[in-house]
Amino acid sequence: MGAGPAHTNFTVTAVAGHLTANDFDDAHRKWHSCEPIQLFDAPVKTFVNQVRLLSLYRQALLDPVLS
């Protein structure tokens, strides 16, 4: 241990917005399936976008900074 504080570099990131997606249910998804005003009260589903998750995982594996 040295006399002073140790210095280090690190990166912090949040990925929640990159991994999840939001969408309306089937009854509200198509352009002409409902009146636009109904969308304000329509249920919204949040789910993990599997394609995006795999893409980010592959990118992380290939990124020399993360290796």
N, CA, C and O atoms as a Tripos MOL2 file, in Angstrom:
@<TRIPOS>MOLECULE
protein
  268   267    67     0     0
PROTEIN
NO_CHARGES

@<TRIPOS>ATOM
      1 N           0.8260   -1.1750    0.0000 N.3       1 MET1
      2 CA          0.0000    0.0000    0.0000 C.3       1 MET1
      3 C           0.8740    1.2430    0.0000 C.2       1 MET1
      4 O           1.8730    1.3230    0.7140 O.2       1 MET1
      5 N           0.4740    2.2110   -0.8190 N.am      2 GLY2
      6 CA          1.2050    3.4660   -0.8810 C.3       2 GLY2
      7 C           0.6610    4.4660    0.1220 C.2       2 GLY2
      8 O          -0.2870    4.1910    0.8580 O.2       2 GLY2
      9 N           1.2800    5.6180    0.1300 N.am      3 ALA3
     10 CA          0.8890    6.6530    1.0770 C.3       3 ALA3
     11 C          -0.3730    7.4020    0.6470 C.2       3 ALA3
     12 O          -1.0870    7.9400    1.4930 O.2       3 ALA3
     13 N          -0.6560    7.4450   -0.6520 N.am      4 GLY4
     14 CA         -1.7950    8.2090   -1.1530 C.3       4 GLY4
     15 C          -2.8440    7.3190   -1.7920 C.2       4 GLY4
     16 O          -2.7100    6.0960   -1.8260 O.2       4 GLY4
     17 N          -3.8830    7.9530   -2.2940 N.am      5 PRO5
     18 CA         -4.9300    7.1660   -2.9530 C.3       5 PRO5
     19 C          -4.4360    6.5400   -4.2520 C.2       5 PRO5
     20 O          -3.6140    7.1230   -4.9590 O.2       5 PRO5
     21 N          -4.9330    5.3740   -4.5520 N.am      6 ALA6
     22 CA         -4.5870    4.7020   -5.8050 C.3       6 ALA6
     23 C          -5.4090    5.3040   -6.9400 C.2       6 ALA6
     24 O          -6.5610    5.6870   -6.7340 O.2       6 ALA6
     25 N          -4.8440    5.3860   -8.1010 N.am      7 HIS7
     26 CA         -5.5470    5.9190   -9.2730 C.3       7 HIS7
     27 C          -5.7920    4.7830  -10.2550 C.2       7 HIS7
     28 O          -4.9130    3.9650  -10.5250 O.2       7 HIS7
     29 N          -6.9840    4.7570  -10.7700 N.am      8 THR8
     30 CA         -7.3370    3.7350  -11.7480 C.3       8 THR8
     31 C          -8.3540    4.3020  -12.7230 C.2       8 THR8
     32 O          -9.0570    5.2580  -12.3970 O.2       8 THR8
     33 N          -8.4390    3.7400  -13.8820 N.am      9 ASN9
     34 CA         -9.4190    4.1310  -14.8910 C.3       9 ASN9
     35 C         -10.4510    3.0300  -15.0200 C.2       9 ASN9
     36 O         -10.0970    1.8510  -15.0490 O.2       9 ASN9
     37 N         -11.7150    3.3910  -15.0980 N.am     10 PHE10
     38 CA        -12.7540    2.4020  -15.3220 C.3      10 PHE10
     39 C         -13.9070    3.0570  -16.0590 C.2      10 PHE10
     40 O         -14.0640    4.2780  -16.0470 O.2      10 PHE10
     41 N         -14.6950    2.2330  -16.6880 N.am     11 THR11
     42 CA        -15.8500    2.6980  -17.4520 C.3      11 THR11
     43 C         -17.1140    2.1370  -16.8180 C.2      11 THR11
     44 O         -17.1820    0.9540  -16.4850 O.2      11 THR11
     45 N         -18.1060    2.9900  -16.6580 N.am     12 VAL12
     46 CA        -19.3940    2.5790  -16.1070 C.3      12 VAL12
     47 C         -20.4470    2.8440  -17.1680 C.2      12 VAL12
     48 O         -20.4530    3.9010  -17.7970 O.2      12 VAL12
     49 N         -21.3230    1.8970  -17.3610 N.am     13 THR13
     50 CA        -22.3670    2.0610  -18.3630 C.3      13 THR13
     51 C         -23.6620    1.4270  -17.8720 C.2      13 THR13
     52 O         -23.6470    0.5340  -17.0250 O.2      13 THR13
     53 N         -24.7550    1.8900  -18.4010 N.am     14 ALA14
     54 CA        -26.0600    1.2950  -18.1030 C.3      14 ALA14
     55 C         -26.6540    0.8090  -19.4190 C.2      14 ALA14
     56 O         -26.6140    1.5190  -20.4240 O.2      14 ALA14
     57 N         -27.1950   -0.3810  -19.4110 N.am     15 VAL15
     58 CA        -27.6810   -0.9600  -20.6590 C.3      15 VAL15
     59 C         -29.1720   -1.2410  -20.6690 C.2      15 VAL15
     60 O         -29.6710   -1.8300  -21.6290 O.2      15 VAL15
     61 N         -29.9000   -0.8420  -19.6410 N.am     16 ALA16
     62 CA        -31.3260   -1.1760  -19.5760 C.3      16 ALA16
     63 C         -32.0850   -0.6830  -20.8110 C.2      16 ALA16
     64 O         -32.9060   -1.4130  -21.3660 O.2      16 ALA16
     65 N         -31.8200    0.5200  -21.2320 N.am     17 GLY17
     66 CA        -32.5100    1.0500  -22.4040 C.3      17 GLY17
     67 C         -32.0900    0.3960  -23.7000 C.2      17 GLY17
     68 O         -32.8040    0.4810  -24.6990 O.2      17 GLY17
     69 N         -30.9460   -0.2520  -23.6970 N.am     18 HIS18
     70 CA        -30.4610   -0.9320  -24.8970 C.3      18 HIS18
     71 C         -30.9720   -2.3610  -24.9850 C.2      18 HIS18
     72 O         -30.9730   -2.9520  -26.0650 O.2      18 HIS18
     73 N         -31.3990   -2.9120  -23.8790 N.am     19 LEU19
     74 CA        -31.8180   -4.3040  -23.8570 C.3      19 LEU19
     75 C         -33.3260   -4.4890  -23.8470 C.2      19 LEU19
     76 O         -33.8260   -5.5500  -24.2210 O.2      19 LEU19
     77 N         -34.0360   -3.4870  -23.4320 N.am     20 THR20
     78 CA        -35.4770   -3.6180  -23.3540 C.3      20 THR20
     79 C         -36.1600   -2.8220  -24.4620 C.2      20 THR20
     80 O         -35.6060   -1.8690  -25.0100 O.2      20 THR20
     81 N         -37.3600   -3.2410  -24.7640 N.am     21 ALA21
     82 CA        -38.1760   -2.5540  -25.7710 C.3      21 ALA21
     83 C         -39.5930   -2.4350  -25.2200 C.2      21 ALA21
     84 O         -39.9970   -3.2090  -24.3530 O.2      21 ALA21
     85 N         -40.3290   -1.4790  -25.7200 N.am     22 ASN22
     86 CA        -41.7230   -1.2760  -25.3150 C.3      22 ASN22
     87 C         -42.6040   -1.3550  -26.5470 C.2      22 ASN22
     88 O         -42.2170   -0.9240  -27.6340 O.2      22 ASN22
     89 N         -43.7880   -1.9080  -26.3660 N.am     23 ASP23
     90 CA        -44.7240   -1.9890  -27.4780 C.3      23 ASP23
     91 C         -46.1400   -2.1300  -26.9200 C.2      23 ASP23
     92 O         -46.3410   -2.5740  -25.7900 O.2      23 ASP23
     93 N         -47.1050   -1.7440  -27.7350 N.am     24 PHE24
     94 CA        -48.5020   -1.9320  -27.3820 C.3      24 PHE24
     95 C         -48.8980   -3.3880  -27.5820 C.2      24 PHE24
     96 O         -48.1980   -4.1360  -28.2650 O.2      24 PHE24
     97 N         -50.0110   -3.7900  -26.9910 N.am     25 ASP25
     98 CA        -50.5120   -5.1420  -27.2080 C.3      25 ASP25
     99 C         -51.0630   -5.2510  -28.6330 C.2      25 ASP25
    100 O         -51.1250   -4.2550  -29.3540 O.2      25 ASP25
    101 N         -51.4530   -6.4380  -29.0290 N.am     26 ASP26
    102 CA        -51.8920   -6.6830  -30.4110 C.3      26 ASP26
    103 C         -53.0870   -5.8190  -30.8200 C.2      26 ASP26
    104 O         -53.2080   -5.4400  -31.9850 O.2      26 ASP26
    105 N         -53.9570   -5.5120  -29.8830 N.am     27 ALA27
    106 CA        -55.1550   -4.7320  -30.2100 C.3      27 ALA27
    107 C         -54.8410   -3.2760  -30.5400 C.2      27 ALA27
    108 O         -55.6860   -2.5740  -31.0970 O.2      27 ALA27
    109 N         -53.6470   -2.8180  -30.2060 N.am     28 HIS28
    110 CA        -53.2950   -1.4160  -30.4240 C.3      28 HIS28
    111 C         -52.0410   -1.2310  -31.2830 C.2      28 HIS28
    112 O         -51.5600   -0.1050  -31.4180 O.2      28 HIS28
    113 N         -51.5180   -2.2680  -31.8480 N.am     29 ARG29
    114 CA        -50.2350   -2.1950  -32.5260 C.3      29 ARG29
    115 C         -50.3230   -1.6650  -33.9630 C.2      29 ARG29
    116 O         -49.4210   -0.9530  -34.4060 O.2      29 ARG29
    117 N         -51.3700   -1.9920  -34.6810 N.am     30 LYS30
    118 CA        -51.4590   -1.5880  -36.0940 C.3      30 LYS30
    119 C         -51.9750   -0.1570  -36.2110 C.2      30 LYS30
    120 O         -52.6910    0.3280  -35.3340 O.2      30 LYS30
    121 N         -51.6090    0.5050  -37.2890 N.am     31 TRP31
    122 CA        -51.9400    1.9120  -37.4800 C.3      31 TRP31
    123 C         -53.4340    2.1960  -37.3820 C.2      31 TRP31
    124 O         -53.8270    3.2100  -36.8040 O.2      31 TRP31
    125 N         -54.2590    1.3400  -37.9230 N.am     32 HIS32
    126 CA        -55.6960    1.6040  -37.9520 C.3      32 HIS32
    127 C         -56.4830    0.6880  -37.0080 C.2      32 HIS32
    128 O         -57.6800    0.4770  -37.2030 O.2      32 HIS32
    129 N         -55.8170    0.1480  -35.9950 N.am     33 SER33
    130 CA        -56.4990   -0.7720  -35.0800 C.3      33 SER33
    131 C         -57.3110   -0.0560  -34.0030 C.2      33 SER33
    132 O         -58.1570   -0.6730  -33.3560 O.2      33 SER33
    133 N         -57.0610    1.2430  -33.8050 N.am     34 CYS34
    134 CA        -57.7880    1.9880  -32.7810 C.3      34 CYS34
    135 C         -57.6760    3.4820  -33.0570 C.2      34 CYS34
    136 O         -56.9130    3.9210  -33.9180 O.2      34 CYS34
    137 N         -58.4380    4.2310  -32.3220 N.am     35 GLU35
    138 CA        -58.3300    5.6880  -32.3990 C.3      35 GLU35
    139 C         -57.0460    6.1110  -31.6770 C.2      35 GLU35
    140 O         -56.7230    5.5490  -30.6300 O.2      35 GLU35
    141 N         -56.3170    7.0760  -32.2070 N.am     36 PRO36
    142 CA        -55.0550    7.4880  -31.5720 C.3      36 PRO36
    143 C         -55.1950    7.8800  -30.1020 C.2      36 PRO36
    144 O         -54.2800    7.6460  -29.3130 O.2      36 PRO36
    145 N         -56.3130    8.4650  -29.7290 N.am     37 ILE37
    146 CA        -56.5120    8.8770  -28.3410 C.3      37 ILE37
    147 C         -56.5190    7.6840  -27.3860 C.2      37 ILE37
    148 O         -56.1900    7.8360  -26.2090 O.2      37 ILE37
    149 N         -56.8880    6.5040  -27.8750 N.am     38 GLN38
    150 CA        -56.9120    5.2960  -27.0460 C.3      38 GLN38
    151 C         -55.5040    4.8610  -26.6180 C.2      38 GLN38
    152 O         -55.3430    4.1530  -25.6240 O.2      38 GLN38
    153 N         -54.5110    5.2790  -27.3600 N.am     39 LEU39
    154 CA        -53.1440    4.8570  -27.0410 C.3      39 LEU39
    155 C         -52.6470    5.4290  -25.7170 C.2      39 LEU39
    156 O         -51.7360    4.8750  -25.1010 O.2      39 LEU39
    157 N         -53.2430    6.5360  -25.2810 N.am     40 PHE40
    158 CA        -52.8250    7.1150  -24.0040 C.3      40 PHE40
    159 C         -53.1720    6.2120  -22.8240 C.2      40 PHE40
    160 O         -52.4960    6.2500  -21.7960 O.2      40 PHE40
    161 N         -54.2050    5.4110  -22.9620 N.am     41 ASP41
    162 CA        -54.6120    4.5010  -21.8940 C.3      41 ASP41
    163 C         -54.3350    3.0350  -22.2090 C.2      41 ASP41
    164 O         -54.6510    2.1600  -21.4030 O.2      41 ASP41
    165 N         -53.7620    2.7640  -23.3460 N.am     42 ALA42
    166 CA        -53.5070    1.3810  -23.7600 C.3      42 ALA42
    167 C         -52.3640    0.7780  -22.9470 C.2      42 ALA42
    168 O         -51.4190    1.4800  -22.5880 O.2      42 ALA42
    169 N         -52.4490   -0.5080  -22.6600 N.am     43 PRO43
    170 CA        -51.3530   -1.1620  -21.9440 C.3      43 PRO43
    171 C         -50.0880   -1.2170  -22.8060 C.2      43 PRO43
    172 O         -50.1460   -1.4130  -24.0200 O.2      43 PRO43
    173 N         -48.9620   -1.0420  -22.1470 N.am     44 VAL44
    174 CA        -47.6690   -1.1010  -22.8260 C.3      44 VAL44
    175 C         -46.8800   -2.2590  -22.2340 C.2      44 VAL44
    176 O         -46.7670   -2.3900  -21.0160 O.2      44 VAL44
    177 N         -46.3370   -3.0970  -23.1100 N.am     45 LYS45
    178 CA        -45.5250   -4.2260  -22.6690 C.3      45 LYS45
    179 C         -44.0440   -3.8480  -22.7610 C.2      45 LYS45
    180 O         -43.6140   -3.2500  -23.7470 O.2      45 LYS45
    181 N         -43.2770   -4.1940  -21.7440 N.am     46 THR46
    182 CA        -41.8260   -4.0340  -21.7620 C.3      46 THR46
    183 C         -41.2200   -5.4280  -21.8020 C.2      46 THR46
    184 O         -41.6000   -6.3010  -21.0220 O.2      46 THR46
    185 N         -40.2920   -5.6280  -22.7000 N.am     47 PHE47
    186 CA        -39.6910   -6.9450  -22.8450 C.3      47 PHE47
    187 C         -38.2430   -6.8120  -23.2690 C.2      47 PHE47
    188 O         -37.8240   -5.7620  -23.7540 O.2      47 PHE47
    189 N         -37.4790   -7.8810  -23.0850 N.am     48 VAL48
    190 CA        -36.0860   -7.9120  -23.5170 C.3      48 VAL48
    191 C         -36.0590   -8.2290  -25.0000 C.2      48 VAL48
    192 O         -36.6090   -9.2370  -25.4440 O.2      48 VAL48
    193 N         -35.4160   -7.3620  -25.7560 N.am     49 ASN49
    194 CA        -35.2710   -7.5480  -27.1920 C.3      49 ASN49
    195 C         -34.1320   -8.5530  -27.4140 C.2      49 ASN49
    196 O         -32.9570   -8.1920  -27.3410 O.2      49 ASN49
    197 N         -34.4870   -9.8040  -27.6830 N.am     50 GLN50
    198 CA        -33.4990  -10.8820  -27.7840 C.3      50 GLN50
    199 C         -32.4870  -10.6430  -28.9030 C.2      50 GLN50
    200 O         -31.3060  -10.9510  -28.7410 O.2      50 GLN50
    201 N         -32.9290  -10.1050  -30.0220 N.am     51 VAL51
    202 CA        -32.0170   -9.8450  -31.1470 C.3      51 VAL51
    203 C         -30.9880   -8.8010  -30.7410 C.2      51 VAL51
    204 O         -29.7960   -8.9600  -31.0010 O.2      51 VAL51
    205 N         -31.4550   -7.7310  -30.1010 N.am     52 ARG52
    206 CA        -30.5450   -6.6720  -29.6460 C.3      52 ARG52
    207 C         -29.6000   -7.1950  -28.5710 C.2      52 ARG52
    208 O         -28.4210   -6.8400  -28.5630 O.2      52 ARG52
    209 N         -30.0920   -8.0270  -27.6720 N.am     53 LEU53
    210 CA        -29.2610   -8.5990  -26.6190 C.3      53 LEU53
    211 C         -28.1130   -9.4170  -27.2160 C.2      53 LEU53
    212 O         -26.9650   -9.2760  -26.7940 O.2      53 LEU53
    213 N         -28.4130  -10.2560  -28.1790 N.am     54 LEU54
    214 CA        -27.3710  -11.0650  -28.8240 C.3      54 LEU54
    215 C         -26.3780  -10.1940  -29.5800 C.2      54 LEU54
    216 O         -25.1780  -10.4690  -29.5700 O.2      54 LEU54
    217 N         -26.8660   -9.1530  -30.2310 N.am     55 SER55
    218 CA        -25.9940   -8.2370  -30.9540 C.3      55 SER55
    219 C         -25.0160   -7.5420  -30.0050 C.2      55 SER55
    220 O         -23.8230   -7.4590  -30.2970 O.2      55 SER55
    221 N         -25.5110   -7.0460  -28.8800 N.am     56 LEU56
    222 CA        -24.6430   -6.3780  -27.9110 C.3      56 LEU56
    223 C         -23.6540   -7.3590  -27.2920 C.2      56 LEU56
    224 O         -22.5060   -6.9990  -27.0320 O.2      56 LEU56
    225 N         -24.0850   -8.5840  -27.0570 N.am     57 TYR57
    226 CA        -23.2030   -9.6020  -26.5000 C.3      57 TYR57
    227 C         -22.0570   -9.9110  -27.4640 C.2      57 TYR57
    228 O         -20.8970   -9.9840  -27.0600 O.2      57 TYR57
    229 N         -22.3940  -10.0910  -28.7310 N.am     58 ARG58
    230 CA        -21.3480  -10.3630  -29.7360 C.3      58 ARG58
    231 C         -20.3940   -9.1830  -29.8620 C.2      58 ARG58
    232 O         -19.1830   -9.3680  -29.9810 O.2      58 ARG58
    233 N         -20.9390   -7.9720  -29.8380 N.am     59 GLN59
    234 CA        -20.1080   -6.7700  -29.9230 C.3      59 GLN59
    235 C         -19.1640   -6.6900  -28.7370 C.2      59 GLN59
    236 O         -17.9970   -6.3370  -28.9050 O.2      59 GLN59
    237 N         -19.6390   -7.0080  -27.5490 N.am     60 ALA60
    238 CA        -18.7930   -6.9740  -26.3480 C.3      60 ALA60
    239 C         -17.6660   -8.0060  -26.4430 C.2      60 ALA60
    240 O         -16.5460   -7.7490  -26.0010 O.2      60 ALA60
    241 N         -17.9620   -9.1630  -27.0150 N.am     61 LEU61
    242 CA        -16.9430  -10.2000  -27.1490 C.3      61 LEU61
    243 C         -15.8390   -9.7910  -28.1270 C.2      61 LEU61
    244 O         -14.6830  -10.1830  -27.9660 O.2      61 LEU61
    245 N         -16.1990   -9.0100  -29.1310 N.am     62 LEU62
    246 CA        -15.2510   -8.6100  -30.1640 C.3      62 LEU62
    247 C         -14.5430   -7.2930  -29.8500 C.2      62 LEU62
    248 O         -13.5820   -6.9400  -30.5330 O.2      62 LEU62
    249 N         -14.9920   -6.5680  -28.8410 N.am     63 ASP63
    250 CA        -14.4310   -5.2550  -28.5150 C.3      63 ASP63
    251 C         -13.1160   -5.4350  -27.7570 C.2      63 ASP63
    252 O         -13.1140   -5.9680  -26.6480 O.2      63 ASP63
    253 N         -11.9850   -4.9940  -28.3480 N.am     64 PRO64
    254 CA        -10.6790   -5.2010  -27.6850 C.3      64 PRO64
    255 C         -10.5680   -4.4170  -26.3790 C.2      64 PRO64
    256 O          -9.7750   -4.7930  -25.5150 O.2      64 PRO64
    257 N         -11.3280   -3.3520  -26.2100 N.am     65 VAL65
    258 CA        -11.2670   -2.5740  -24.9730 C.3      65 VAL65
    259 C         -11.8500   -3.3730  -23.8150 C.2      65 VAL65
    260 O         -11.3850   -3.2620  -22.6810 O.2      65 VAL65
    261 N         -12.8600   -4.1740  -24.1010 N.am     66 LEU66
    262 CA        -13.5050   -4.9560  -23.0500 C.3      66 LEU66
    263 C         -12.7950   -6.2740  -22.7720 C.2      66 LEU66
    264 O         -13.0480   -6.9010  -21.7440 O.2      66 LEU66
    265 N         -11.9310   -6.6970  -23.6510 N.am     67 SER67
    266 CA        -11.2570   -7.9840  -23.4810 C.3      67 SER67
    267 C         -10.0930   -7.8850  -22.5130 C.2      67 SER67
    268 O          -9.4160   -8.8810  -22.2570 O.2      67 SER67
@<TRIPOS>BOND
     1     1     2 1
     2     2     3 1
     3     3     4 2
     4     3     5 am
     5     5     6 1
     6     6     7 1
     7     7     8 2
     8     7     9 am
     9     9    10 1
    10    10    11 1
    11    11    12 2
    12    11    13 am
    13    13    14 1
    14    14    15 1
    15    15    16 2
    16    15    17 am
    17    17    18 1
    18    18    19 1
    19    19    20 2
    20    19    21 am
    21    21    22 1
    22    22    23 1
    23    23    24 2
    24    23    25 am
    25    25    26 1
    26    26    27 1
    27    27    28 2
    28    27    29 am
    29    29    30 1
    30    30    31 1
    31    31    32 2
    32    31    33 am
    33    33    34 1
    34    34    35 1
    35    35    36 2
    36    35    37 am
    37    37    38 1
    38    38    39 1
    39    39    40 2
    40    39    41 am
    41    41    42 1
    42    42    43 1
    43    43    44 2
    44    43    45 am
    45    45    46 1
    46    46    47 1
    47    47    48 2
    48    47    49 am
    49    49    50 1
    50    50    51 1
    51    51    52 2
    52    51    53 am
    53    53    54 1
    54    54    55 1
    55    55    56 2
    56    55    57 am
    57    57    58 1
    58    58    59 1
    59    59    60 2
    60    59    61 am
    61    61    62 1
    62    62    63 1
    63    63    64 2
    64    63    65 am
    65    65    66 1
    66    66    67 1
    67    67    68 2
    68    67    69 am
    69    69    70 1
    70    70    71 1
    71    71    72 2
    72    71    73 am
    73    73    74 1
    74    74    75 1
    75    75    76 2
    76    75    77 am
    77    77    78 1
    78    78    79 1
    79    79    80 2
    80    79    81 am
    81    81    82 1
    82    82    83 1
    83    83    84 2
    84    83    85 am
    85    85    86 1
    86    86    87 1
    87    87    88 2
    88    87    89 am
    89    89    90 1
    90    90    91 1
    91    91    92 2
    92    91    93 am
    93    93    94 1
    94    94    95 1
    95    95    96 2
    96    95    97 am
    97    97    98 1
    98    98    99 1
    99    99   100 2
   100    99   101 am
   101   101   102 1
   102   102   103 1
   103   103   104 2
   104   103   105 am
   105   105   106 1
   106   106   107 1
   107   107   108 2
   108   107   109 am
   109   109   110 1
   110   110   111 1
   111   111   112 2
   112   111   113 am
   113   113   114 1
   114   114   115 1
   115   115   116 2
   116   115   117 am
   117   117   118 1
   118   118   119 1
   119   119   120 2
   120   119   121 am
   121   121   122 1
   122   122   123 1
   123   123   124 2
   124   123   125 am
   125   125   126 1
   126   126   127 1
   127   127   128 2
   128   127   129 am
   129   129   130 1
   130   130   131 1
   131   131   132 2
   132   131   133 am
   133   133   134 1
   134   134   135 1
   135   135   136 2
   136   135   137 am
   137   137   138 1
   138   138   139 1
   139   139   140 2
   140   139   141 am
   141   141   142 1
   142   142   143 1
   143   143   144 2
   144   143   145 am
   145   145   146 1
   146   146   147 1
   147   147   148 2
   148   147   149 am
   149   149   150 1
   150   150   151 1
   151   151   152 2
   152   151   153 am
   153   153   154 1
   154   154   155 1
   155   155   156 2
   156   155   157 am
   157   157   158 1
   158   158   159 1
   159   159   160 2
   160   159   161 am
   161   161   162 1
   162   162   163 1
   163   163   164 2
   164   163   165 am
   165   165   166 1
   166   166   167 1
   167   167   168 2
   168   167   169 am
   169   169   170 1
   170   170   171 1
   171   171   172 2
   172   171   173 am
   173   173   174 1
   174   174   175 1
   175   175   176 2
   176   175   177 am
   177   177   178 1
   178   178   179 1
   179   179   180 2
   180   179   181 am
   181   181   182 1
   182   182   183 1
   183   183   184 2
   184   183   185 am
   185   185   186 1
   186   186   187 1
   187   187   188 2
   188   187   189 am
   189   189   190 1
   190   190   191 1
   191   191   192 2
   192   191   193 am
   193   193   194 1
   194   194   195 1
   195   195   196 2
   196   195   197 am
   197   197   198 1
   198   198   199 1
   199   199   200 2
   200   199   201 am
   201   201   202 1
   202   202   203 1
   203   203   204 2
   204   203   205 am
   205   205   206 1
   206   206   207 1
   207   207   208 2
   208   207   209 am
   209   209   210 1
   210   210   211 1
   211   211   212 2
   212   211   213 am
   213   213   214 1
   214   214   215 1
   215   215   216 2
   216   215   217 am
   217   217   218 1
   218   218   219 1
   219   219   220 2
   220   219   221 am
   221   221   222 1
   222   222   223 1
   223   223   224 2
   224   223   225 am
   225   225   226 1
   226   226   227 1
   227   227   228 2
   228   227   229 am
   229   229   230 1
   230   230   231 1
   231   231   232 2
   232   231   233 am
   233   233   234 1
   234   234   235 1
   235   235   236 2
   236   235   237 am
   237   237   238 1
   238   238   239 1
   239   239   240 2
   240   239   241 am
   241   241   242 1
   242   242   243 1
   243   243   244 2
   244   243   245 am
   245   245   246 1
   246   246   247 1
   247   247   248 2
   248   247   249 am
   249   249   250 1
   250   250   251 1
   251   251   252 2
   252   251   253 am
   253   253   254 1
   254   254   255 1
   255   255   256 2
   256   255   257 am
   257   257   258 1
   258   258   259 1
   259   259   260 2
   260   259   261 am
   261   261   262 1
   262   262   263 1
   263   263   264 2
   264   263   265 am
   265   265   266 1
   266   266   267 1
   267   267   268 2
@<TRIPOS>SUBSTRUCTURE
     1 MET1         2 RESIDUE 1 A MET
     2 GLY2         6 RESIDUE 1 A GLY
     3 ALA3        10 RESIDUE 1 A ALA
     4 GLY4        14 RESIDUE 1 A GLY
     5 PRO5        18 RESIDUE 1 A PRO
     6 ALA6        22 RESIDUE 1 A ALA
     7 HIS7        26 RESIDUE 1 A HIS
     8 THR8        30 RESIDUE 1 A THR
     9 ASN9        34 RESIDUE 1 A ASN
    10 PHE10       38 RESIDUE 1 A PHE
    11 THR11       42 RESIDUE 1 A THR
    12 VAL12       46 RESIDUE 1 A VAL
    13 THR13       50 RESIDUE 1 A THR
    14 ALA14       54 RESIDUE 1 A ALA
    15 VAL15       58 RESIDUE 1 A VAL
    16 ALA16       62 RESIDUE 1 A ALA
    17 GLY17       66 RESIDUE 1 A GLY
    18 HIS18       70 RESIDUE 1 A HIS
    19 LEU19       74 RESIDUE 1 A LEU
    20 THR20       78 RESIDUE 1 A THR
    21 ALA21       82 RESIDUE 1 A ALA
    22 ASN22       86 RESIDUE 1 A ASN
    23 ASP23       90 RESIDUE 1 A ASP
    24 PHE24       94 RESIDUE 1 A PHE
    25 ASP25       98 RESIDUE 1 A ASP
    26 ASP26      102 RESIDUE 1 A ASP
    27 ALA27      106 RESIDUE 1 A ALA
    28 HIS28      110 RESIDUE 1 A HIS
    29 ARG29      114 RESIDUE 1 A ARG
    30 LYS30      118 RESIDUE 1 A LYS
    31 TRP31      122 RESIDUE 1 A TRP
    32 HIS32      126 RESIDUE 1 A HIS
    33 SER33      130 RESIDUE 1 A SER
    34 CYS34      134 RESIDUE 1 A CYS
    35 GLU35      138 RESIDUE 1 A GLU
    36 PRO36      142 RESIDUE 1 A PRO
    37 ILE37      146 RESIDUE 1 A ILE
    38 GLN38      150 RESIDUE 1 A GLN
    39 LEU39      154 RESIDUE 1 A LEU
    40 PHE40      158 RESIDUE 1 A PHE
    41 ASP41      162 RESIDUE 1 A ASP
    42 ALA42      166 RESIDUE 1 A ALA
    43 PRO43      170 RESIDUE 1 A PRO
    44 VAL44      174 RESIDUE 1 A VAL
    45 LYS45      178 RESIDUE 1 A LYS
    46 THR46      182 RESIDUE 1 A THR
    47 PHE47      186 RESIDUE 1 A PHE
    48 VAL48      190 RESIDUE 1 A VAL
    49 ASN49      194 RESIDUE 1 A ASN
    50 GLN50      198 RESIDUE 1 A GLN
    51 VAL51      202 RESIDUE 1 A VAL
    52 ARG52      206 RESIDUE 1 A ARG
    53 LEU53      210 RESIDUE 1 A LEU
    54 LEU54      214 RESIDUE 1 A LEU
    55 SER55      218 RESIDUE 1 A SER
    56 LEU56      222 RESIDUE 1 A LEU
    57 TYR57      226 RESIDUE 1 A TYR
    58 ARG58      230 RESIDUE 1 A ARG
    59 GLN59      234 RESIDUE 1 A GLN
    60 ALA60      238 RESIDUE 1 A ALA
    61 LEU61      242 RESIDUE 1 A LEU
    62 LEU62      246 RESIDUE 1 A LEU
    63 ASP63      250 RESIDUE 1 A ASP
    64 PRO64      254 RESIDUE 1 A PRO
    65 VAL65      258 RESIDUE 1 A VAL
    66 LEU66      262 RESIDUE 1 A LEU
    67 SER67      266 RESIDUE 1 A SER
